[in-house]
Amino acid sequence: MKFHQSHLSYCTNIHPAESWAETFAVLGTHVLAVRDRLRATGAVGADDAFAIGLRLSAVAARELLAGDCLEIFKDWLAETNTYVFTINGFPYGSFHGTRVKEQVFKPDWTERARVDYTKDLFRILAAIACPRTGASVSTLPGSHKTFHADDGRILGHLIEMADWLEELAVETGLDFHLGLEPEPLGHFENTVETLAFFERLHRMANKPDVIRRRIGVNYDACHFALEYDDAKESLDALAGAGIRISKIHLSSALALDPRDSAALAAIRAFDEPVYFHQVLLRRPDETIFRFADLPLFFAAVEGGMIDPADFEEMRVHFHIPLDAEPATPLRSTRSQTREVLEWRRDHPGACQHYEIETYTWGVLPDGLQRPVEEQIAGEYAWVLENG
């Protein structure tokens, strides 16, 4: 949907679907149900085109490109007055109902499979995207720190991708761009590391202007809040360095006071086996201590390796619906999402693609669970009110 001078969608990674048939079924049920809810409230006009933030696994992407599936999909988009301007290309394989955790970073950008998958996503966008919206794909931040990935190989593959996207853009007239999504313990994870990574990328490229057009950042508000980075300062720094803000994920993390025993007890309800829930604790001197997952944090506390009383703040990578705060003594980081939206108002042309990305519906504790279409519609309402 139109969002001021930009476009707003929600990411369909909230719905379990790995094949194209499953994905197409999701679009015809849940996505249209969300659209109809928004029409009923007046948030979307009856004749307004509705944007879809598509998530496609590698399997689904290959299936969509086979036979007449793509033509059928294009016809469906026209019939339903819907459009796709962005695809979430971070999770390559299964994203629900199984252990995802570190697997979501595989294959990483050192591997040809990641390059080929991403090209498939852009081939799909080349067939279905509109010139007025441009077309973006979001992806992982190169790799995961624990993989000790070859930085030069990552850079080389991204330069190849930028050159390929430039050729595709010339051929089709579409503005294609890939957004790397920093995440705690990613190959680069915060503002400082992102700036350094892109400096290396620009320096290595023979055509840095092509990199600036085609490779940028997918700024996830949840992830940068986890890093305790000020949203406005971070976005200013990235844009000031000539890094394209490819897409902004509107999302929120959990936060609590680790000195509060009731808060530590409450956070256990969010310890589940599917996704990584990185923990970042901040001391009064602003140094940050990281754990790759909640169970590792609890083990460190129980083993006497850390004392929560030494920290003034704790943030946990668990996406919380934007319109629903967790019960006290827990809270969320959505104030930082408001700051991102305030930055948008001051920089209306800086980013054209916005996406609501609360994919954790299936693992939310009971107190935050509600029908998925109701949750998504509620998040749209919050974004439109604060945007």
Summary of the structure (lengths in Angstrom):
residues: 387
radius of gyration: 20.0
end to end distance: 13.4
largest distance: 60.5
contacts: 1348
relative contact order: 0.13
helix: 48%
strand: 17%
